[in-house]
Amino acid sequence: MTVRQGSPNPPVQFVLHRTGPGSTGAMAGITAKDLQSELGAADALFNQQRWDEAVAAYRSIMNKTPVLSVINLQIAAAYRHKKDYDAALAAYNALLTIDPGNEKAVVGIGQTNLERGDVKAAEAALLKAAEGTSAGREVFYNLGEVKSASNQNDEAARWYEKASGKDPSWGKPLYRLGMMALNRGDRQGAAKLFDRVIAVDPISPEAAMAKGALDQLNR
């Protein structure tokens, strides 16, 4: 801001109040090094598929540093691997109570409901998110997945196209559109879509699958 007191402005001193280690803030008593070490250990348990131990480790970190509520995403992912869907939904909702606009949590709720076979609940959660002006590619893509699971192919294609429009450099929705074209016998349309996947997202898993599909089409 401009401090208007005579000309030129007098000196202004800014003092930063300490909120790091040794303070009484949300990260009080936790050093960055310790936090990184604990997160690394929790992630290692997750990668080893030791789900219960990973959840306990993540919760321990959150108890010390409540500001890191985003860790609920990892907790929910561990529960989904265990197929404990109620616990996964609880973790996602815990994050949403703190960060209502967290799109990853909303998408996670949709995916969790889809995994346990509750297509209506998955669709309801994702449609609500899609109504917002800040809805991202993942919301649209997962709505495509929900519609595809219900064999509503035209609707699925519409959402995949919206996901691609949101991020033209993302090959995942284009690949799904290509597979849909292939399944309905449109080989030429499928080939064009697979070519687009390779062009816009060349190092993605979808690009590798698109190349494989093109090889099959060209035989």
N, C-alpha and C positions, 0 to 999 in steps of 0.2 A: 504494500500500500504506500501511498505518498503521505509523508508526515508534513503537514503544512504549518510551519512555525518559522517565520522569517525566511530569509533567502541567503545562502542555500539551506537545505534541510540539515538539522542538527544530527550528530551521530546517534544511531539507534543500536542498542545492544540486545541481542537475542540470547536467551539462556535455555539450553536443552536440559530438561529434567530427566534424570536417569530412570529407565524402565527395564533395564536388562538385569543380568545376574547381580544379586545382592540388593535388589529393590524389593518393593512389595507389590509389584505388578503381576500380570498373568504369567510371566515367565520367571518369577522370582526364584532364585536359587538354582536355576537350570542353565548350564552353559551350552553354547551351540555345539561344542564338541561332544558333550554327554548326550545331548538330544540326538545328534546324528548317529552316535553309536547305538543308542537304544532303538532308533528307527531301523537301522541296518539289521540289528538282531531280530526285530519283529518281522521285517521283510524276509529274512532268511528262513524263519519258521514258516512263513506263508509259502515261500517257494518250495519248501520241503513237504508241503501239504500237511503240516502239523497244525490243523485248523484251530483246535481248542487252545493250544499253546500260543498261537499267533494272536488270537483274539485277546487272551489274557495279557499278552505283552502290549498290544495296542491300547487296551483299556488302562493299563498301568501308566502309559505315557500321557493319555488324556487326563487321568486323575491329577497328574503333576502339572500339566499345561492345558487347562480347559479351553484355551484359545484355539487349540489345534483340533477343533470339532470336525474338520474335514477327514480326519482319520476314520470317522464312521464309514467312509466309503470302503476302506480296506476291511473293516470289520464285517460290513454287509457282504462283501465279496467272499470272505471266508465262510460265512454262513450259507451263502448260495452254493458254494462247493460242497458243503455238508448236506445240502438240500433241506436245511432248516429255514424255510422260507419266511415263517413268521418272525424269527429273530432277525433275518435280513431286512425285512420291511421295517421293523422297529428301529434298526440302526439308520436306515435312510430317513425315516421320519424324525429321528432325533436330530439329524443334521438340518432338516428343513425347518425345524422349530427355531433354529439359530440363524440359518441362512435360507430364507424362503425361496430365493431365486436360484438356488443351486441346481443347475440343469442336469448334472451328472446323477444327483440323487433322484430326480424325477424320472429320468431315463432308467435308472436302476430299479425303481419301483415297477415301471412298465415291464422290464425284462424279467424281473422276479415273478410277477404275476403270470407272465406268459410261460415261464418255465414250469410253473406248477399247474398250468392248464386253465387258468382263469383269464380267458381272453377278454371278457367284458371289463374286468377291473384294469387290465393292462391298457386297453383302449381308452377307458375313461381318464386314467392318469395322464396319458400322453396327449390326448385331445385337449385337455385343460391347459397343458403346457404349450401346445401348438397355437393356442389362441393369443398368447402373449406376443408383443412386438419384438421381443428379444429371443424368440424361439430359434434354436440352432439346428444344425444339420442332423445331429444325433436324434433329436425328437422326431423329425420328419422321417428319417431312415427307419427308426423303430416302429413308427406307425405303419410304414410299408411292411415291416415284418409281421406286425399284428394282423394286418389285412390279408397278407399272404397265408398266414396260418389258418385264416377263416375262409380261404379259397375265394376271396374277393379280389380277383386279379386286377381288374381295372382300377379299383381304389388303391391297391398296393402300388401299381405303376405310377399313379398320380403322386403318391407320397415319395416314392423313390426319385421321381423327377424333381420334386420340390427340394429334396435333400441335395441332389446334384446341382440345382440352381443356386442353392445357398453356398455351395463350395464346388465350383466347376473343376477343381484340381483333385477331387476325391473320386477314386475309382470304384469304391465299394457299391454305391447305388447303381452306377452304370453297369457293373458286372451283374447285379441282380436283374436289371432290366434286360440285359443280354440273355441271361438264362431263361427269363420269361418268354422272350421272343423265340428262343430255340425250342422251348417246350410246346409252343403253339405252332411250330413248323415253319417259322419265318427265318430261314437260314441266312438270307441276305441281310435282314435287319439285325440279327444276332451278330453276324460278322462285323458289321459297322460299329456296333456297340462295344464289342470286344477290342476292336482297333482303337476306339476312343479311350478305353481303360488303359491300354498300354501307352497311349500318347500322353495322357494327362497325369498318370500315376505310375510311372514305369518301374519303380522298385517296390511296389506294394505286393502283398500276397495275391491280391485280385488280378494284378497284371500277369503273374505267373500262371494263374488258373485260366485267364483269358487266352494266353498263348497256347496252353494245352487244348482248350476248346477249339481254337482256330486250326490247330494241327488236325484235330479230328474232323473238322468241317472240310478241310482241304484234301482229305484222303479220297 
